[in-house]
Amino acid sequence: MLQKVKDMNNDSRSKLEPVPGDDYPKSDSENTIPLKIGLAKLRLLWRILLLAFGFLLLTLLTLSHLPQISQAQTGSLELTKTLNNSSPVVKVGDIISFTITLTNNASFTLTHVTLVDDYNQNVLGFAGAVPLNDLHDPATGLITWTNVASPPIALGQTLTFTLFFTAEHPQTLVVNFAKAQDITGTKNALSDTQAVDQVDETTVGGAPISKFLSPSSGPPQTGFPVTFTHIITNDGAAFITFLPLTDTYDPAFLQFNFAIPTPTITSPPGLLAWADLTTHFGNITPFQSIVITTVFTATAQGGTTINQASIEGARDEFNNDLTAAQDQVPITIVGDTPTPTPTVDSDDEDDNTPAPTPTSVVIVSVDATPTAVGITEQSVLSDTNAPRYLPETGNRSSDHGIAPFFCLTLLVGGWFLAVKKFRG
């Protein structure tokens, strides 16, 4: 009986011990613990994924609203304005132009944009625009396109506008504004934007005058005509519509004869005046030159006298006063110089004709700025004091004529003997 019980215990122990190669049988409690741990990990992982997805969704939502916030603060319509002239300094009468560039940098199509250009009407005159503007108020200097977004302006599209002005009056600084306003689109409205460009300076033209003695071959002489030439040039870009000229001279040295064109005023002596040269030449176009000639007679000799021409009060087509200009010519009038007429015996033959008696000729010498006239006496050459032959140099002897022939004879004889010996 006891042996049977031991055998049964051994059988049960043998059943409980694992057999090599066989899986160890697990209880229900042992299988439940790993399953619980796996579900916890899955739940944690799911929560992490939900948080990451929510964060990603929030980020995308925030980024989607950033462009709208930027548009509301700064606008997304780019506007630039550029002066097209090579130099920012222009003359009155010059045509200047500006280019306005409008670019849609918004994230949607623009359906309404009003473009306004504001210029200084006291300096510039509006000449035109491409494309044609809708409104223009010269009193306020406003040029308006009521809606340049017709047809609509797509994303990234650029429009270009060119404006032309005439510089009418001088100004140190000319500022020109362009502004886009009332901007609306398919999704939102944009804030106004503007662009600025400037002309550094607008200067008025002038009419410089150049005056000179013509011809300038020498100093004027008493009793002879004296001619002055005046050249006036319009160096501006506007027409000169009023051009007076004044010419002054010293009546103690000069007597007025005539002028081309004829002056308006010729008295008192010493004053010539042309009230308006445009009545003779017409309006002086840009860079045109006109010539005025005055003719006098030199009446006295002596010190230096000044002849001056001046322009003051000239105006251009925009009623601007031009800068005054003047030029002057100092002249010195000298006495007439007589031409000497010396008498010289041209007969070289040795005859008994008596030689003429030397005469004296008076020569007047004038300095560049004479204060007195000096008289010098100069003798005229005649047969009595002029050598008939040119003198020889060195001593002359009787054997000078024989020596050259003797040397030539020896040279020819030596050459003849040498040739004869060579042939023999």
Secondary structure as GFF3:
##gff-version 3
##sequence-region A 1 424
A	DSSP	alpha_helix	2	16	.	.	.	ID=ss1
A	DSSP	alpha_helix	28	74	.	.	.	ID=ss2
A	DSSP	beta_strand	77	83	.	.	.	ID=ss3
A	DSSP	beta_strand	89	91	.	.	.	ID=ss4
A	DSSP	beta_strand	95	104	.	.	.	ID=ss5
A	DSSP	beta_strand	110	118	.	.	.	ID=ss6
A	DSSP	beta_strand	124	130	.	.	.	ID=ss7
A	DSSP	beta_strand	135	137	.	.	.	ID=ss8
A	DSSP	beta_strand	142	145	.	.	.	ID=ss9
A	DSSP	beta_strand	158	167	.	.	.	ID=ss10
A	DSSP	beta_strand	174	185	.	.	.	ID=ss11
A	DSSP	beta_strand	189	190	.	.	.	ID=ss12
A	DSSP	beta_strand	193	199	.	.	.	ID=ss13
A	DSSP	beta_strand	201	203	.	.	.	ID=ss14
A	DSSP	beta_strand	209	214	.	.	.	ID=ss15
A	DSSP	beta_strand	225	233	.	.	.	ID=ss16
A	DSSP	beta_strand	240	242	.	.	.	ID=ss17
A	DSSP	beta_strand	245	248	.	.	.	ID=ss18
A	DSSP	beta_strand	254	260	.	.	.	ID=ss19
A	DSSP	beta_strand	271	274	.	.	.	ID=ss20
A	DSSP	alpha_helix	278	281	.	.	.	ID=ss21
A	DSSP	beta_strand	289	298	.	.	.	ID=ss22
A	DSSP	beta_strand	304	311	.	.	.	ID=ss23
A	DSSP	beta_strand	315	316	.	.	.	ID=ss24
A	DSSP	beta_strand	325	332	.	.	.	ID=ss25
A	DSSP	beta_strand	360	365	.	.	.	ID=ss26
A	DSSP	beta_strand	374	379	.	.	.	ID=ss27
A	DSSP	three_ten_helix	398	400	.	.	.	ID=ss28
A	DSSP	alpha_helix	403	423	.	.	.	ID=ss29
###
